[in-house]
Amino acid sequence: MYLLRTLVLPAAGAAALAAGGCGGSGTAASAPARGDAASAQRTSSQPHPHEIVFLRRQYASEALAPEIHVYGDGSAYVLVPSGGVGIKREHCRLPASTLAKVRREVAAMPRRDLAGPPGRGDTFMVRANGHTATASQTHVPRSMRAIVRQLAGLIDDQGNACRVTQRFLKAS
């Protein structure tokens, strides 16, 4: 009986949440009426329509892959896993100077998929301009160096370089 309860009840609860939501109006989830791109981040592997650039850093020494999504409105979504303890998720707004720098660095990247030579250390994956580029820490191609350094710095800073927002409203 206990086995049946542990299998059936969670499945029934998940089905109820998927069908009607939890205390909502019963409609499918939609983007907030007054939000920015970061608050509407998708959970799938498809890029958000307003995403300028995405970076994932796969650590060589750990099974962790923090990532950052930067959007055209200056918002960013930072995800930093903490090794089995959970994941830190922050929506923030980048300063205008940082956003301008990110835009310049993305514009300088090649408009094609790129795989850097094998190497050691962390692995970086950058998605921008509809293309994906990957590189190891010891062999980052010149065309990727600036954006990798900029975005990896934002990840390592865990959102402290940008102003964390609570309601993700557009700047006036």
C-alpha positions as CSV (number, residue, x, y, z in Angstrom):
1,M,0.0,0.0,0.0
2,Y,2.8,2.4,0.8
3,L,4.5,1.9,-2.6
4,L,1.1,2.6,-4.3
5,R,0.7,5.8,-2.3
6,T,4.2,7.0,-3.2
7,L,3.7,6.4,-6.9
8,V,0.0,7.3,-7.4
9,L,-0.4,10.4,-5.2
10,P,2.6,12.4,-6.6
11,A,1.5,11.5,-10.2
12,A,-2.0,12.6,-9.5
13,G,-0.8,15.9,-8.0
14,A,1.5,16.5,-11.0
15,A,-1.4,15.8,-13.3
16,A,-3.6,18.3,-11.4
17,L,-1.0,21.0,-11.6
18,A,-0.5,20.4,-15.3
19,A,-4.2,20.5,-16.0
20,G,-5.4,23.4,-14.0
21,G,-2.5,25.0,-12.3
22,C,-2.2,25.6,-8.6
23,G,-4.8,28.1,-7.4
24,G,-4.7,29.9,-10.8
25,S,-7.4,30.6,-13.3
26,G,-6.9,27.3,-15.1
27,T,-5.3,28.9,-18.1
28,A,-1.8,28.1,-19.5
29,A,1.1,30.0,-18.0
30,S,1.9,33.2,-19.9
31,A,4.5,35.9,-19.6
32,P,3.7,38.6,-17.0
33,A,1.8,41.6,-18.4
34,R,4.4,44.1,-17.1
35,G,7.7,42.3,-17.2
36,D,11.0,42.2,-18.9
37,A,12.6,39.4,-21.0
38,A,14.3,37.8,-18.0
39,S,11.0,37.2,-16.2
40,A,9.7,35.4,-19.3
41,Q,12.7,33.1,-19.6
42,R,11.8,29.8,-21.2
43,T,12.8,26.5,-19.5
44,S,13.5,24.8,-22.9
45,S,16.7,24.8,-24.8
46,Q,15.3,27.2,-27.4
47,P,16.5,30.8,-27.1
48,H,14.2,33.5,-25.9
49,P,13.2,35.7,-28.9
50,H,14.8,38.8,-27.3
51,E,18.0,37.0,-26.1
52,I,21.2,38.8,-27.2
53,V,23.5,36.1,-25.9
54,F,23.7,33.1,-23.7
55,L,26.7,31.6,-22.0
56,R,27.1,28.3,-20.2
57,R,30.3,27.4,-18.3
58,Q,30.8,23.7,-17.7
59,Y,33.3,23.4,-14.9
60,A,36.0,20.7,-15.5
61,S,36.4,19.8,-11.8
62,E,32.7,19.7,-10.9
63,A,29.4,18.6,-12.5
64,L,28.2,22.2,-12.4
65,A,27.2,24.4,-15.3
66,P,26.2,28.0,-14.4
67,E,24.7,30.1,-17.1
68,I,23.6,33.6,-18.0
69,H,21.1,34.8,-20.5
70,V,21.3,38.5,-21.6
71,Y,18.3,40.2,-23.2
72,G,17.8,43.2,-25.5
73,D,16.1,45.2,-22.8
74,G,19.1,45.0,-20.5
75,S,17.8,42.3,-18.3
76,A,19.7,39.2,-17.5
77,Y,18.9,35.8,-16.0
78,V,21.7,34.2,-14.0
79,L,21.5,30.5,-12.9
80,V,24.3,29.2,-10.6
81,P,23.9,25.6,-9.4
82,S,25.5,24.9,-6.0
83,G,26.4,21.3,-6.1
84,G,23.4,19.4,-4.8
85,V,22.2,22.2,-2.5
86,G,20.0,23.8,-5.1
87,I,20.3,26.6,-7.7
88,K,20.6,30.3,-7.3
89,R,18.4,32.1,-9.9
90,E,18.5,35.8,-10.2
91,H,16.9,38.3,-12.6
92,C,18.8,41.5,-12.8
93,R,19.3,44.6,-14.9
94,L,22.7,45.3,-16.5
95,P,24.1,48.8,-16.4
96,A,23.8,50.5,-19.8
97,S,27.6,50.5,-20.2
98,T,27.8,46.7,-19.6
99,L,25.0,46.1,-22.0
100,A,26.7,48.2,-24.7
101,K,29.9,46.3,-24.2
102,V,28.1,43.0,-24.5
103,R,26.4,44.1,-27.7
104,R,29.7,45.1,-29.2
105,E,31.3,41.8,-28.3
106,V,28.4,39.8,-29.7
107,A,28.6,41.8,-33.0
108,A,32.3,40.9,-33.3
109,M,31.6,37.2,-33.1
110,P,31.5,35.2,-36.3
111,R,28.0,34.5,-37.8
112,R,28.6,30.8,-38.0
113,D,28.8,27.8,-35.6
114,L,32.2,27.4,-34.1
115,A,33.9,24.7,-32.2
116,G,37.3,25.6,-30.7
117,P,40.1,23.0,-30.5
118,P,40.1,20.5,-27.7
119,G,41.9,21.6,-24.6
120,R,41.8,21.4,-20.8
121,G,39.8,23.3,-18.2
122,D,36.3,24.5,-18.2
123,T,34.2,24.4,-21.4
124,F,32.3,27.5,-22.6
125,M,29.2,27.5,-24.8
126,V,28.0,30.8,-26.3
127,R,24.8,31.2,-28.2
128,A,24.5,34.5,-30.2
129,N,23.3,35.6,-33.6
130,G,21.5,32.3,-34.1
131,H,24.8,30.4,-33.8
132,T,26.6,28.4,-31.1
133,A,30.3,28.5,-30.3
134,T,32.1,26.2,-27.9
135,A,35.6,26.3,-26.6
136,S,37.8,24.9,-23.8
137,Q,39.3,27.3,-21.3
138,T,42.8,26.8,-22.6
139,H,41.9,27.3,-26.3
140,V,39.2,30.1,-26.5
141,P,39.3,31.4,-30.1
142,R,40.1,35.1,-30.4
143,S,36.6,35.9,-31.7
144,M,35.1,34.5,-28.4
145,R,37.5,35.8,-25.8
146,A,35.9,39.1,-25.0
147,I,32.4,37.8,-24.7
148,V,33.5,34.8,-22.7
149,R,35.5,36.9,-20.3
150,Q,32.7,39.4,-19.9
151,L,29.9,36.9,-19.3
152,A,32.0,34.4,-17.2
153,G,32.8,37.4,-15.0
154,L,29.1,38.1,-14.6
155,I,28.5,34.5,-13.7
156,D,31.4,34.4,-11.2
157,D,30.1,37.6,-9.7
158,Q,26.8,35.8,-9.4
159,G,24.7,38.8,-10.4
160,N,26.4,41.3,-8.2
161,A,27.5,43.3,-11.3
162,C,23.9,44.0,-12.2
163,R,21.0,45.4,-10.1
164,V,18.8,42.5,-8.9
165,T,15.2,43.3,-9.6
166,Q,12.1,42.1,-7.8
167,R,9.4,42.9,-10.3
168,F,11.4,43.1,-13.5
169,L,9.7,46.3,-14.7
170,K,11.0,48.1,-17.7
171,A,13.3,51.1,-16.9
172,S,11.6,54.5,-17.3
